[in-house]
Amino acid sequence: MALKNKVRESADEAVSVIGDGATVMIGGFMACGTPEILVDALVKKGVKGLTVICNDAGVPGRGTGKLLANGQIKTLIGSHFGLNPEVARRMNTDDPAEKIECIMIPQGTFAERIRAGGNGLGGFLTPTGFGTIIAEGKQVITVEGKNYLLELPLKADFALIRASIADTFGNITYNGTTRNFNPLMAAAADYVIAGACKIVKIGQIDPNNIVTPGIFVDTIIGGEQQWKI
């Protein structure tokens, strides 16, 4: 049986399924590993009211920062927003048209909540954040005399991930630190779109090197550029 070819003609076509109000995971760490070609297409599409789950807000003019500057994000969920001053400005503005909600999560907890979402877990226990504002509104569970926070899984309608090499079915390998949150997010979203630097035929990626199996990927687009500082 022939495997499905998931390659699309353009990034615009690839993101056409994303509408206003969607929850979108975006891979990357300080824009390294972020699928810029897909972010650019989403900026062009102009969808509004997005809940974006991403480690950070990129930097001005790069990564998730482009969606933020374009006023497309309503809620930003992540760990490290200090590299983009636009986050603070939009958090503190009195203009309701520009204001965003910003939910900060300790980075290890952030990664584990996405992993829990992708693995069908109901949550996990962690001592991180207990006794701080991170614990507000969360259930505390005591195990063998130690207090833990119950952290719930993170899931999304869509994930935008960046592949170094993908085959036409969506089997993916990543180069170096571009891997970061991409494999976790590919498992935790209902619909996964990959922007790839290179697309090859099925069988051209050594199975031992496949990190994200194609069963997790719905759509692939080529044209992503090699990451540069």
C-alpha positions as CSV (number, residue, x, y, z in Angstrom):
1,M,0.0,0.0,0.0
2,A,1.4,3.4,-1.0
3,L,1.8,5.9,1.8
4,K,0.1,9.2,1.5
5,N,2.0,12.2,0.0
6,K,1.5,15.0,2.4
7,V,3.5,17.7,0.6
8,R,1.6,20.9,-0.3
9,E,2.4,23.4,-3.0
10,S,2.7,26.5,-0.8
11,A,2.9,27.7,2.8
12,D,-0.3,29.6,2.2
13,E,-2.1,26.4,1.4
14,A,-0.6,24.6,4.3
15,V,-1.9,27.1,6.9
16,S,-5.3,27.6,5.2
17,V,-6.9,25.3,7.7
18,I,-6.1,27.6,10.7
19,G,-8.9,30.0,11.5
20,D,-9.6,32.8,14.0
21,G,-9.4,31.8,17.7
22,A,-7.3,28.7,17.1
23,T,-4.8,27.3,19.6
24,V,-1.5,26.9,17.9
25,M,1.8,25.4,19.2
26,I,4.9,26.8,17.5
27,G,8.2,25.1,17.8
28,G,11.4,27.0,18.5
29,F,13.7,28.4,21.2
30,M,14.5,32.1,20.7
31,A,13.3,31.5,17.1
32,C,15.8,28.7,16.5
33,G,13.7,25.8,15.2
34,T,10.7,28.0,14.4
35,P,9.2,27.3,11.0
36,E,9.5,30.9,9.7
37,I,7.9,30.1,6.3
38,L,4.7,29.0,8.1
39,V,4.7,31.9,10.5
40,D,5.0,34.2,7.6
41,A,2.1,32.5,5.9
42,L,0.0,32.9,9.0
43,V,0.9,36.6,9.2
44,K,-0.2,37.0,5.6
45,K,-3.5,35.1,6.3
46,G,-4.2,37.6,9.1
47,V,-6.1,35.3,11.5
48,K,-6.9,36.9,14.8
49,G,-7.5,35.9,18.4
50,L,-4.9,33.1,18.5
51,T,-3.8,31.3,21.6
52,V,-0.1,30.6,20.9
53,I,1.8,28.0,22.9
54,C,5.5,28.6,22.3
55,N,8.6,28.6,24.5
56,D,9.1,32.4,23.9
57,A,7.9,35.2,21.7
58,G,10.9,35.0,19.4
59,V,12.6,38.3,18.9
60,P,11.4,41.5,17.1
61,G,10.9,40.6,13.5
62,R,11.6,36.9,13.9
63,G,9.7,33.8,14.9
64,T,6.5,34.3,17.0
65,G,7.4,37.9,17.3
66,K,6.0,38.5,13.9
67,L,2.5,37.3,14.9
68,L,2.7,39.4,18.0
69,A,3.7,42.6,16.2
70,N,0.8,42.0,13.8
71,G,-1.7,41.8,16.6
72,Q,-2.8,38.3,15.9
73,I,-2.1,36.8,19.4
74,K,-4.8,37.0,22.1
75,T,-3.1,34.7,24.7
76,L,0.6,33.7,24.8
77,I,1.6,30.7,26.8
78,G,5.3,30.0,27.3
79,S,8.4,30.3,29.5
80,H,10.8,33.1,28.3
81,F,9.5,36.3,26.9
82,G,12.2,38.7,28.0
83,L,13.9,38.9,24.6
84,N,10.9,40.6,22.9
85,P,9.9,43.9,24.5
86,E,6.7,43.9,22.6
87,V,5.4,41.3,25.1
88,A,5.7,43.7,28.0
89,R,4.2,46.5,26.0
90,R,1.1,44.5,25.1
91,M,0.7,43.1,28.5
92,N,0.7,46.5,30.1
93,T,-1.2,48.6,27.5
94,D,-4.6,50.0,28.3
95,D,-5.7,49.6,24.6
96,P,-8.0,46.5,24.5
97,A,-7.2,46.0,20.8
98,E,-3.5,45.5,21.5
99,K,-3.6,43.9,25.0
100,I,-2.6,40.2,25.4
101,E,-2.9,37.7,28.1
102,C,0.5,36.2,29.0
103,I,0.7,32.9,30.9
104,M,4.2,32.1,32.1
105,I,5.2,28.5,33.0
106,P,8.5,27.3,34.3
107,Q,10.4,25.8,31.3
108,G,10.7,22.3,32.5
109,T,7.0,22.2,33.5
110,F,6.2,23.7,30.1
111,A,7.9,20.9,28.2
112,E,6.5,18.2,30.5
113,R,2.9,19.6,30.1
114,I,3.3,19.4,26.3
115,R,4.7,15.9,26.6
116,A,1.8,14.9,28.8
117,G,-0.6,16.2,26.2
118,G,1.0,14.2,23.5
119,N,1.1,11.0,25.5
120,G,-2.5,11.1,26.7
121,L,-1.6,11.7,30.4
122,G,-4.0,13.4,32.7
123,G,-1.2,15.5,34.3
124,F,1.8,15.1,36.5
125,L,3.2,16.1,39.9
126,T,6.1,18.6,40.3
127,P,7.5,20.5,43.3
128,T,8.5,23.3,40.9
129,G,6.6,26.5,41.8
130,F,5.1,25.3,45.1
131,G,4.8,28.2,47.5
132,T,5.0,30.8,44.7
133,I,2.6,32.6,42.4
134,I,2.9,29.6,40.0
135,A,0.9,27.6,42.5
136,E,-2.1,30.0,42.5
137,G,-5.3,28.1,41.6
138,K,-3.6,24.7,41.3
139,Q,-4.2,21.6,43.2
140,V,-1.6,20.6,45.8
141,I,-1.0,16.9,46.4
142,T,1.1,15.6,49.2
143,V,3.2,12.4,48.6
144,E,5.3,10.9,51.3
145,G,5.3,14.2,53.2
146,K,6.3,16.4,50.2
147,N,4.0,18.9,48.4
148,Y,3.6,18.8,44.7
149,L,1.6,20.8,42.2
150,L,-0.7,19.0,39.8
151,E,0.1,20.3,36.4
152,L,-2.3,19.6,33.6
153,P,-1.4,18.7,30.0
154,L,-1.1,21.2,27.2
155,K,-2.7,20.5,23.8
156,A,-3.5,22.5,20.7
157,D,-5.6,22.5,17.6
158,F,-2.5,23.0,15.4
159,A,1.2,22.7,15.7
160,L,3.7,24.5,13.4
161,I,7.0,22.7,13.5
162,R,10.3,22.9,11.6
163,A,12.0,19.9,10.0
164,S,15.5,19.8,8.8
165,I,14.7,16.9,6.5
166,A,11.2,15.4,6.0
167,D,10.1,12.7,3.6
168,T,6.8,12.9,1.7
169,F,4.9,11.0,4.4
170,G,6.1,13.3,7.1
171,N,8.9,11.3,8.8
172,I,11.2,14.0,10.2
173,T,14.7,14.5,11.4
174,Y,16.1,17.6,13.1
175,N,19.5,19.2,13.0
176,G,21.1,20.1,16.4
177,T,19.2,22.4,18.7
178,T,16.5,23.2,16.1
179,R,14.9,20.0,17.5
180,N,14.0,21.7,20.9
181,F,10.2,21.6,21.4
182,N,9.2,20.4,17.9
183,P,8.9,16.7,18.6
184,L,6.8,17.3,21.7
185,M,4.5,19.6,19.9
186,A,4.0,17.3,17.0
187,A,2.5,14.8,19.4
188,A,0.3,17.2,21.3
189,A,-1.7,18.9,18.5
190,D,-4.7,17.7,16.5
191,Y,-3.2,18.9,13.2
192,V,0.5,19.2,12.5
193,I,2.1,21.3,9.7
194,A,5.8,21.0,9.1
195,G,8.0,23.4,7.3
196,A,11.0,21.5,6.0
197,C,14.4,22.7,4.7
198,K,14.6,19.6,2.5
199,I,12.0,17.0,1.4
200,V,13.1,13.6,0.2
201,K,11.4,10.4,-0.9
202,I,10.1,7.8,1.5
203,G,13.0,5.5,2.4
204,Q,15.8,8.1,2.0
205,I,15.9,8.9,5.8
206,D,17.6,6.2,7.8
207,P,14.9,4.9,10.2
208,N,17.3,5.2,13.1
209,N,17.5,8.9,12.5
210,I,13.7,9.6,12.4
211,V,12.7,11.6,15.5
212,T,9.1,12.5,14.6
213,P,7.2,9.6,12.8
214,G,5.0,10.6,9.9
215,I,1.9,9.4,11.7
216,F,2.0,12.6,13.7
217,V,2.3,14.9,10.6
218,D,-0.6,16.0,8.4
219,T,0.9,18.5,6.0
220,I,4.4,19.3,4.8
221,I,5.8,22.3,2.9
222,G,9.3,22.8,1.6
223,G,11.3,26.0,1.4
224,E,12.2,26.5,5.0
225,Q,15.7,28.1,5.2
226,Q,18.7,26.9,7.2
227,W,18.7,28.6,10.6
228,K,21.2,31.4,11.0
229,I,22.0,33.5,14.1
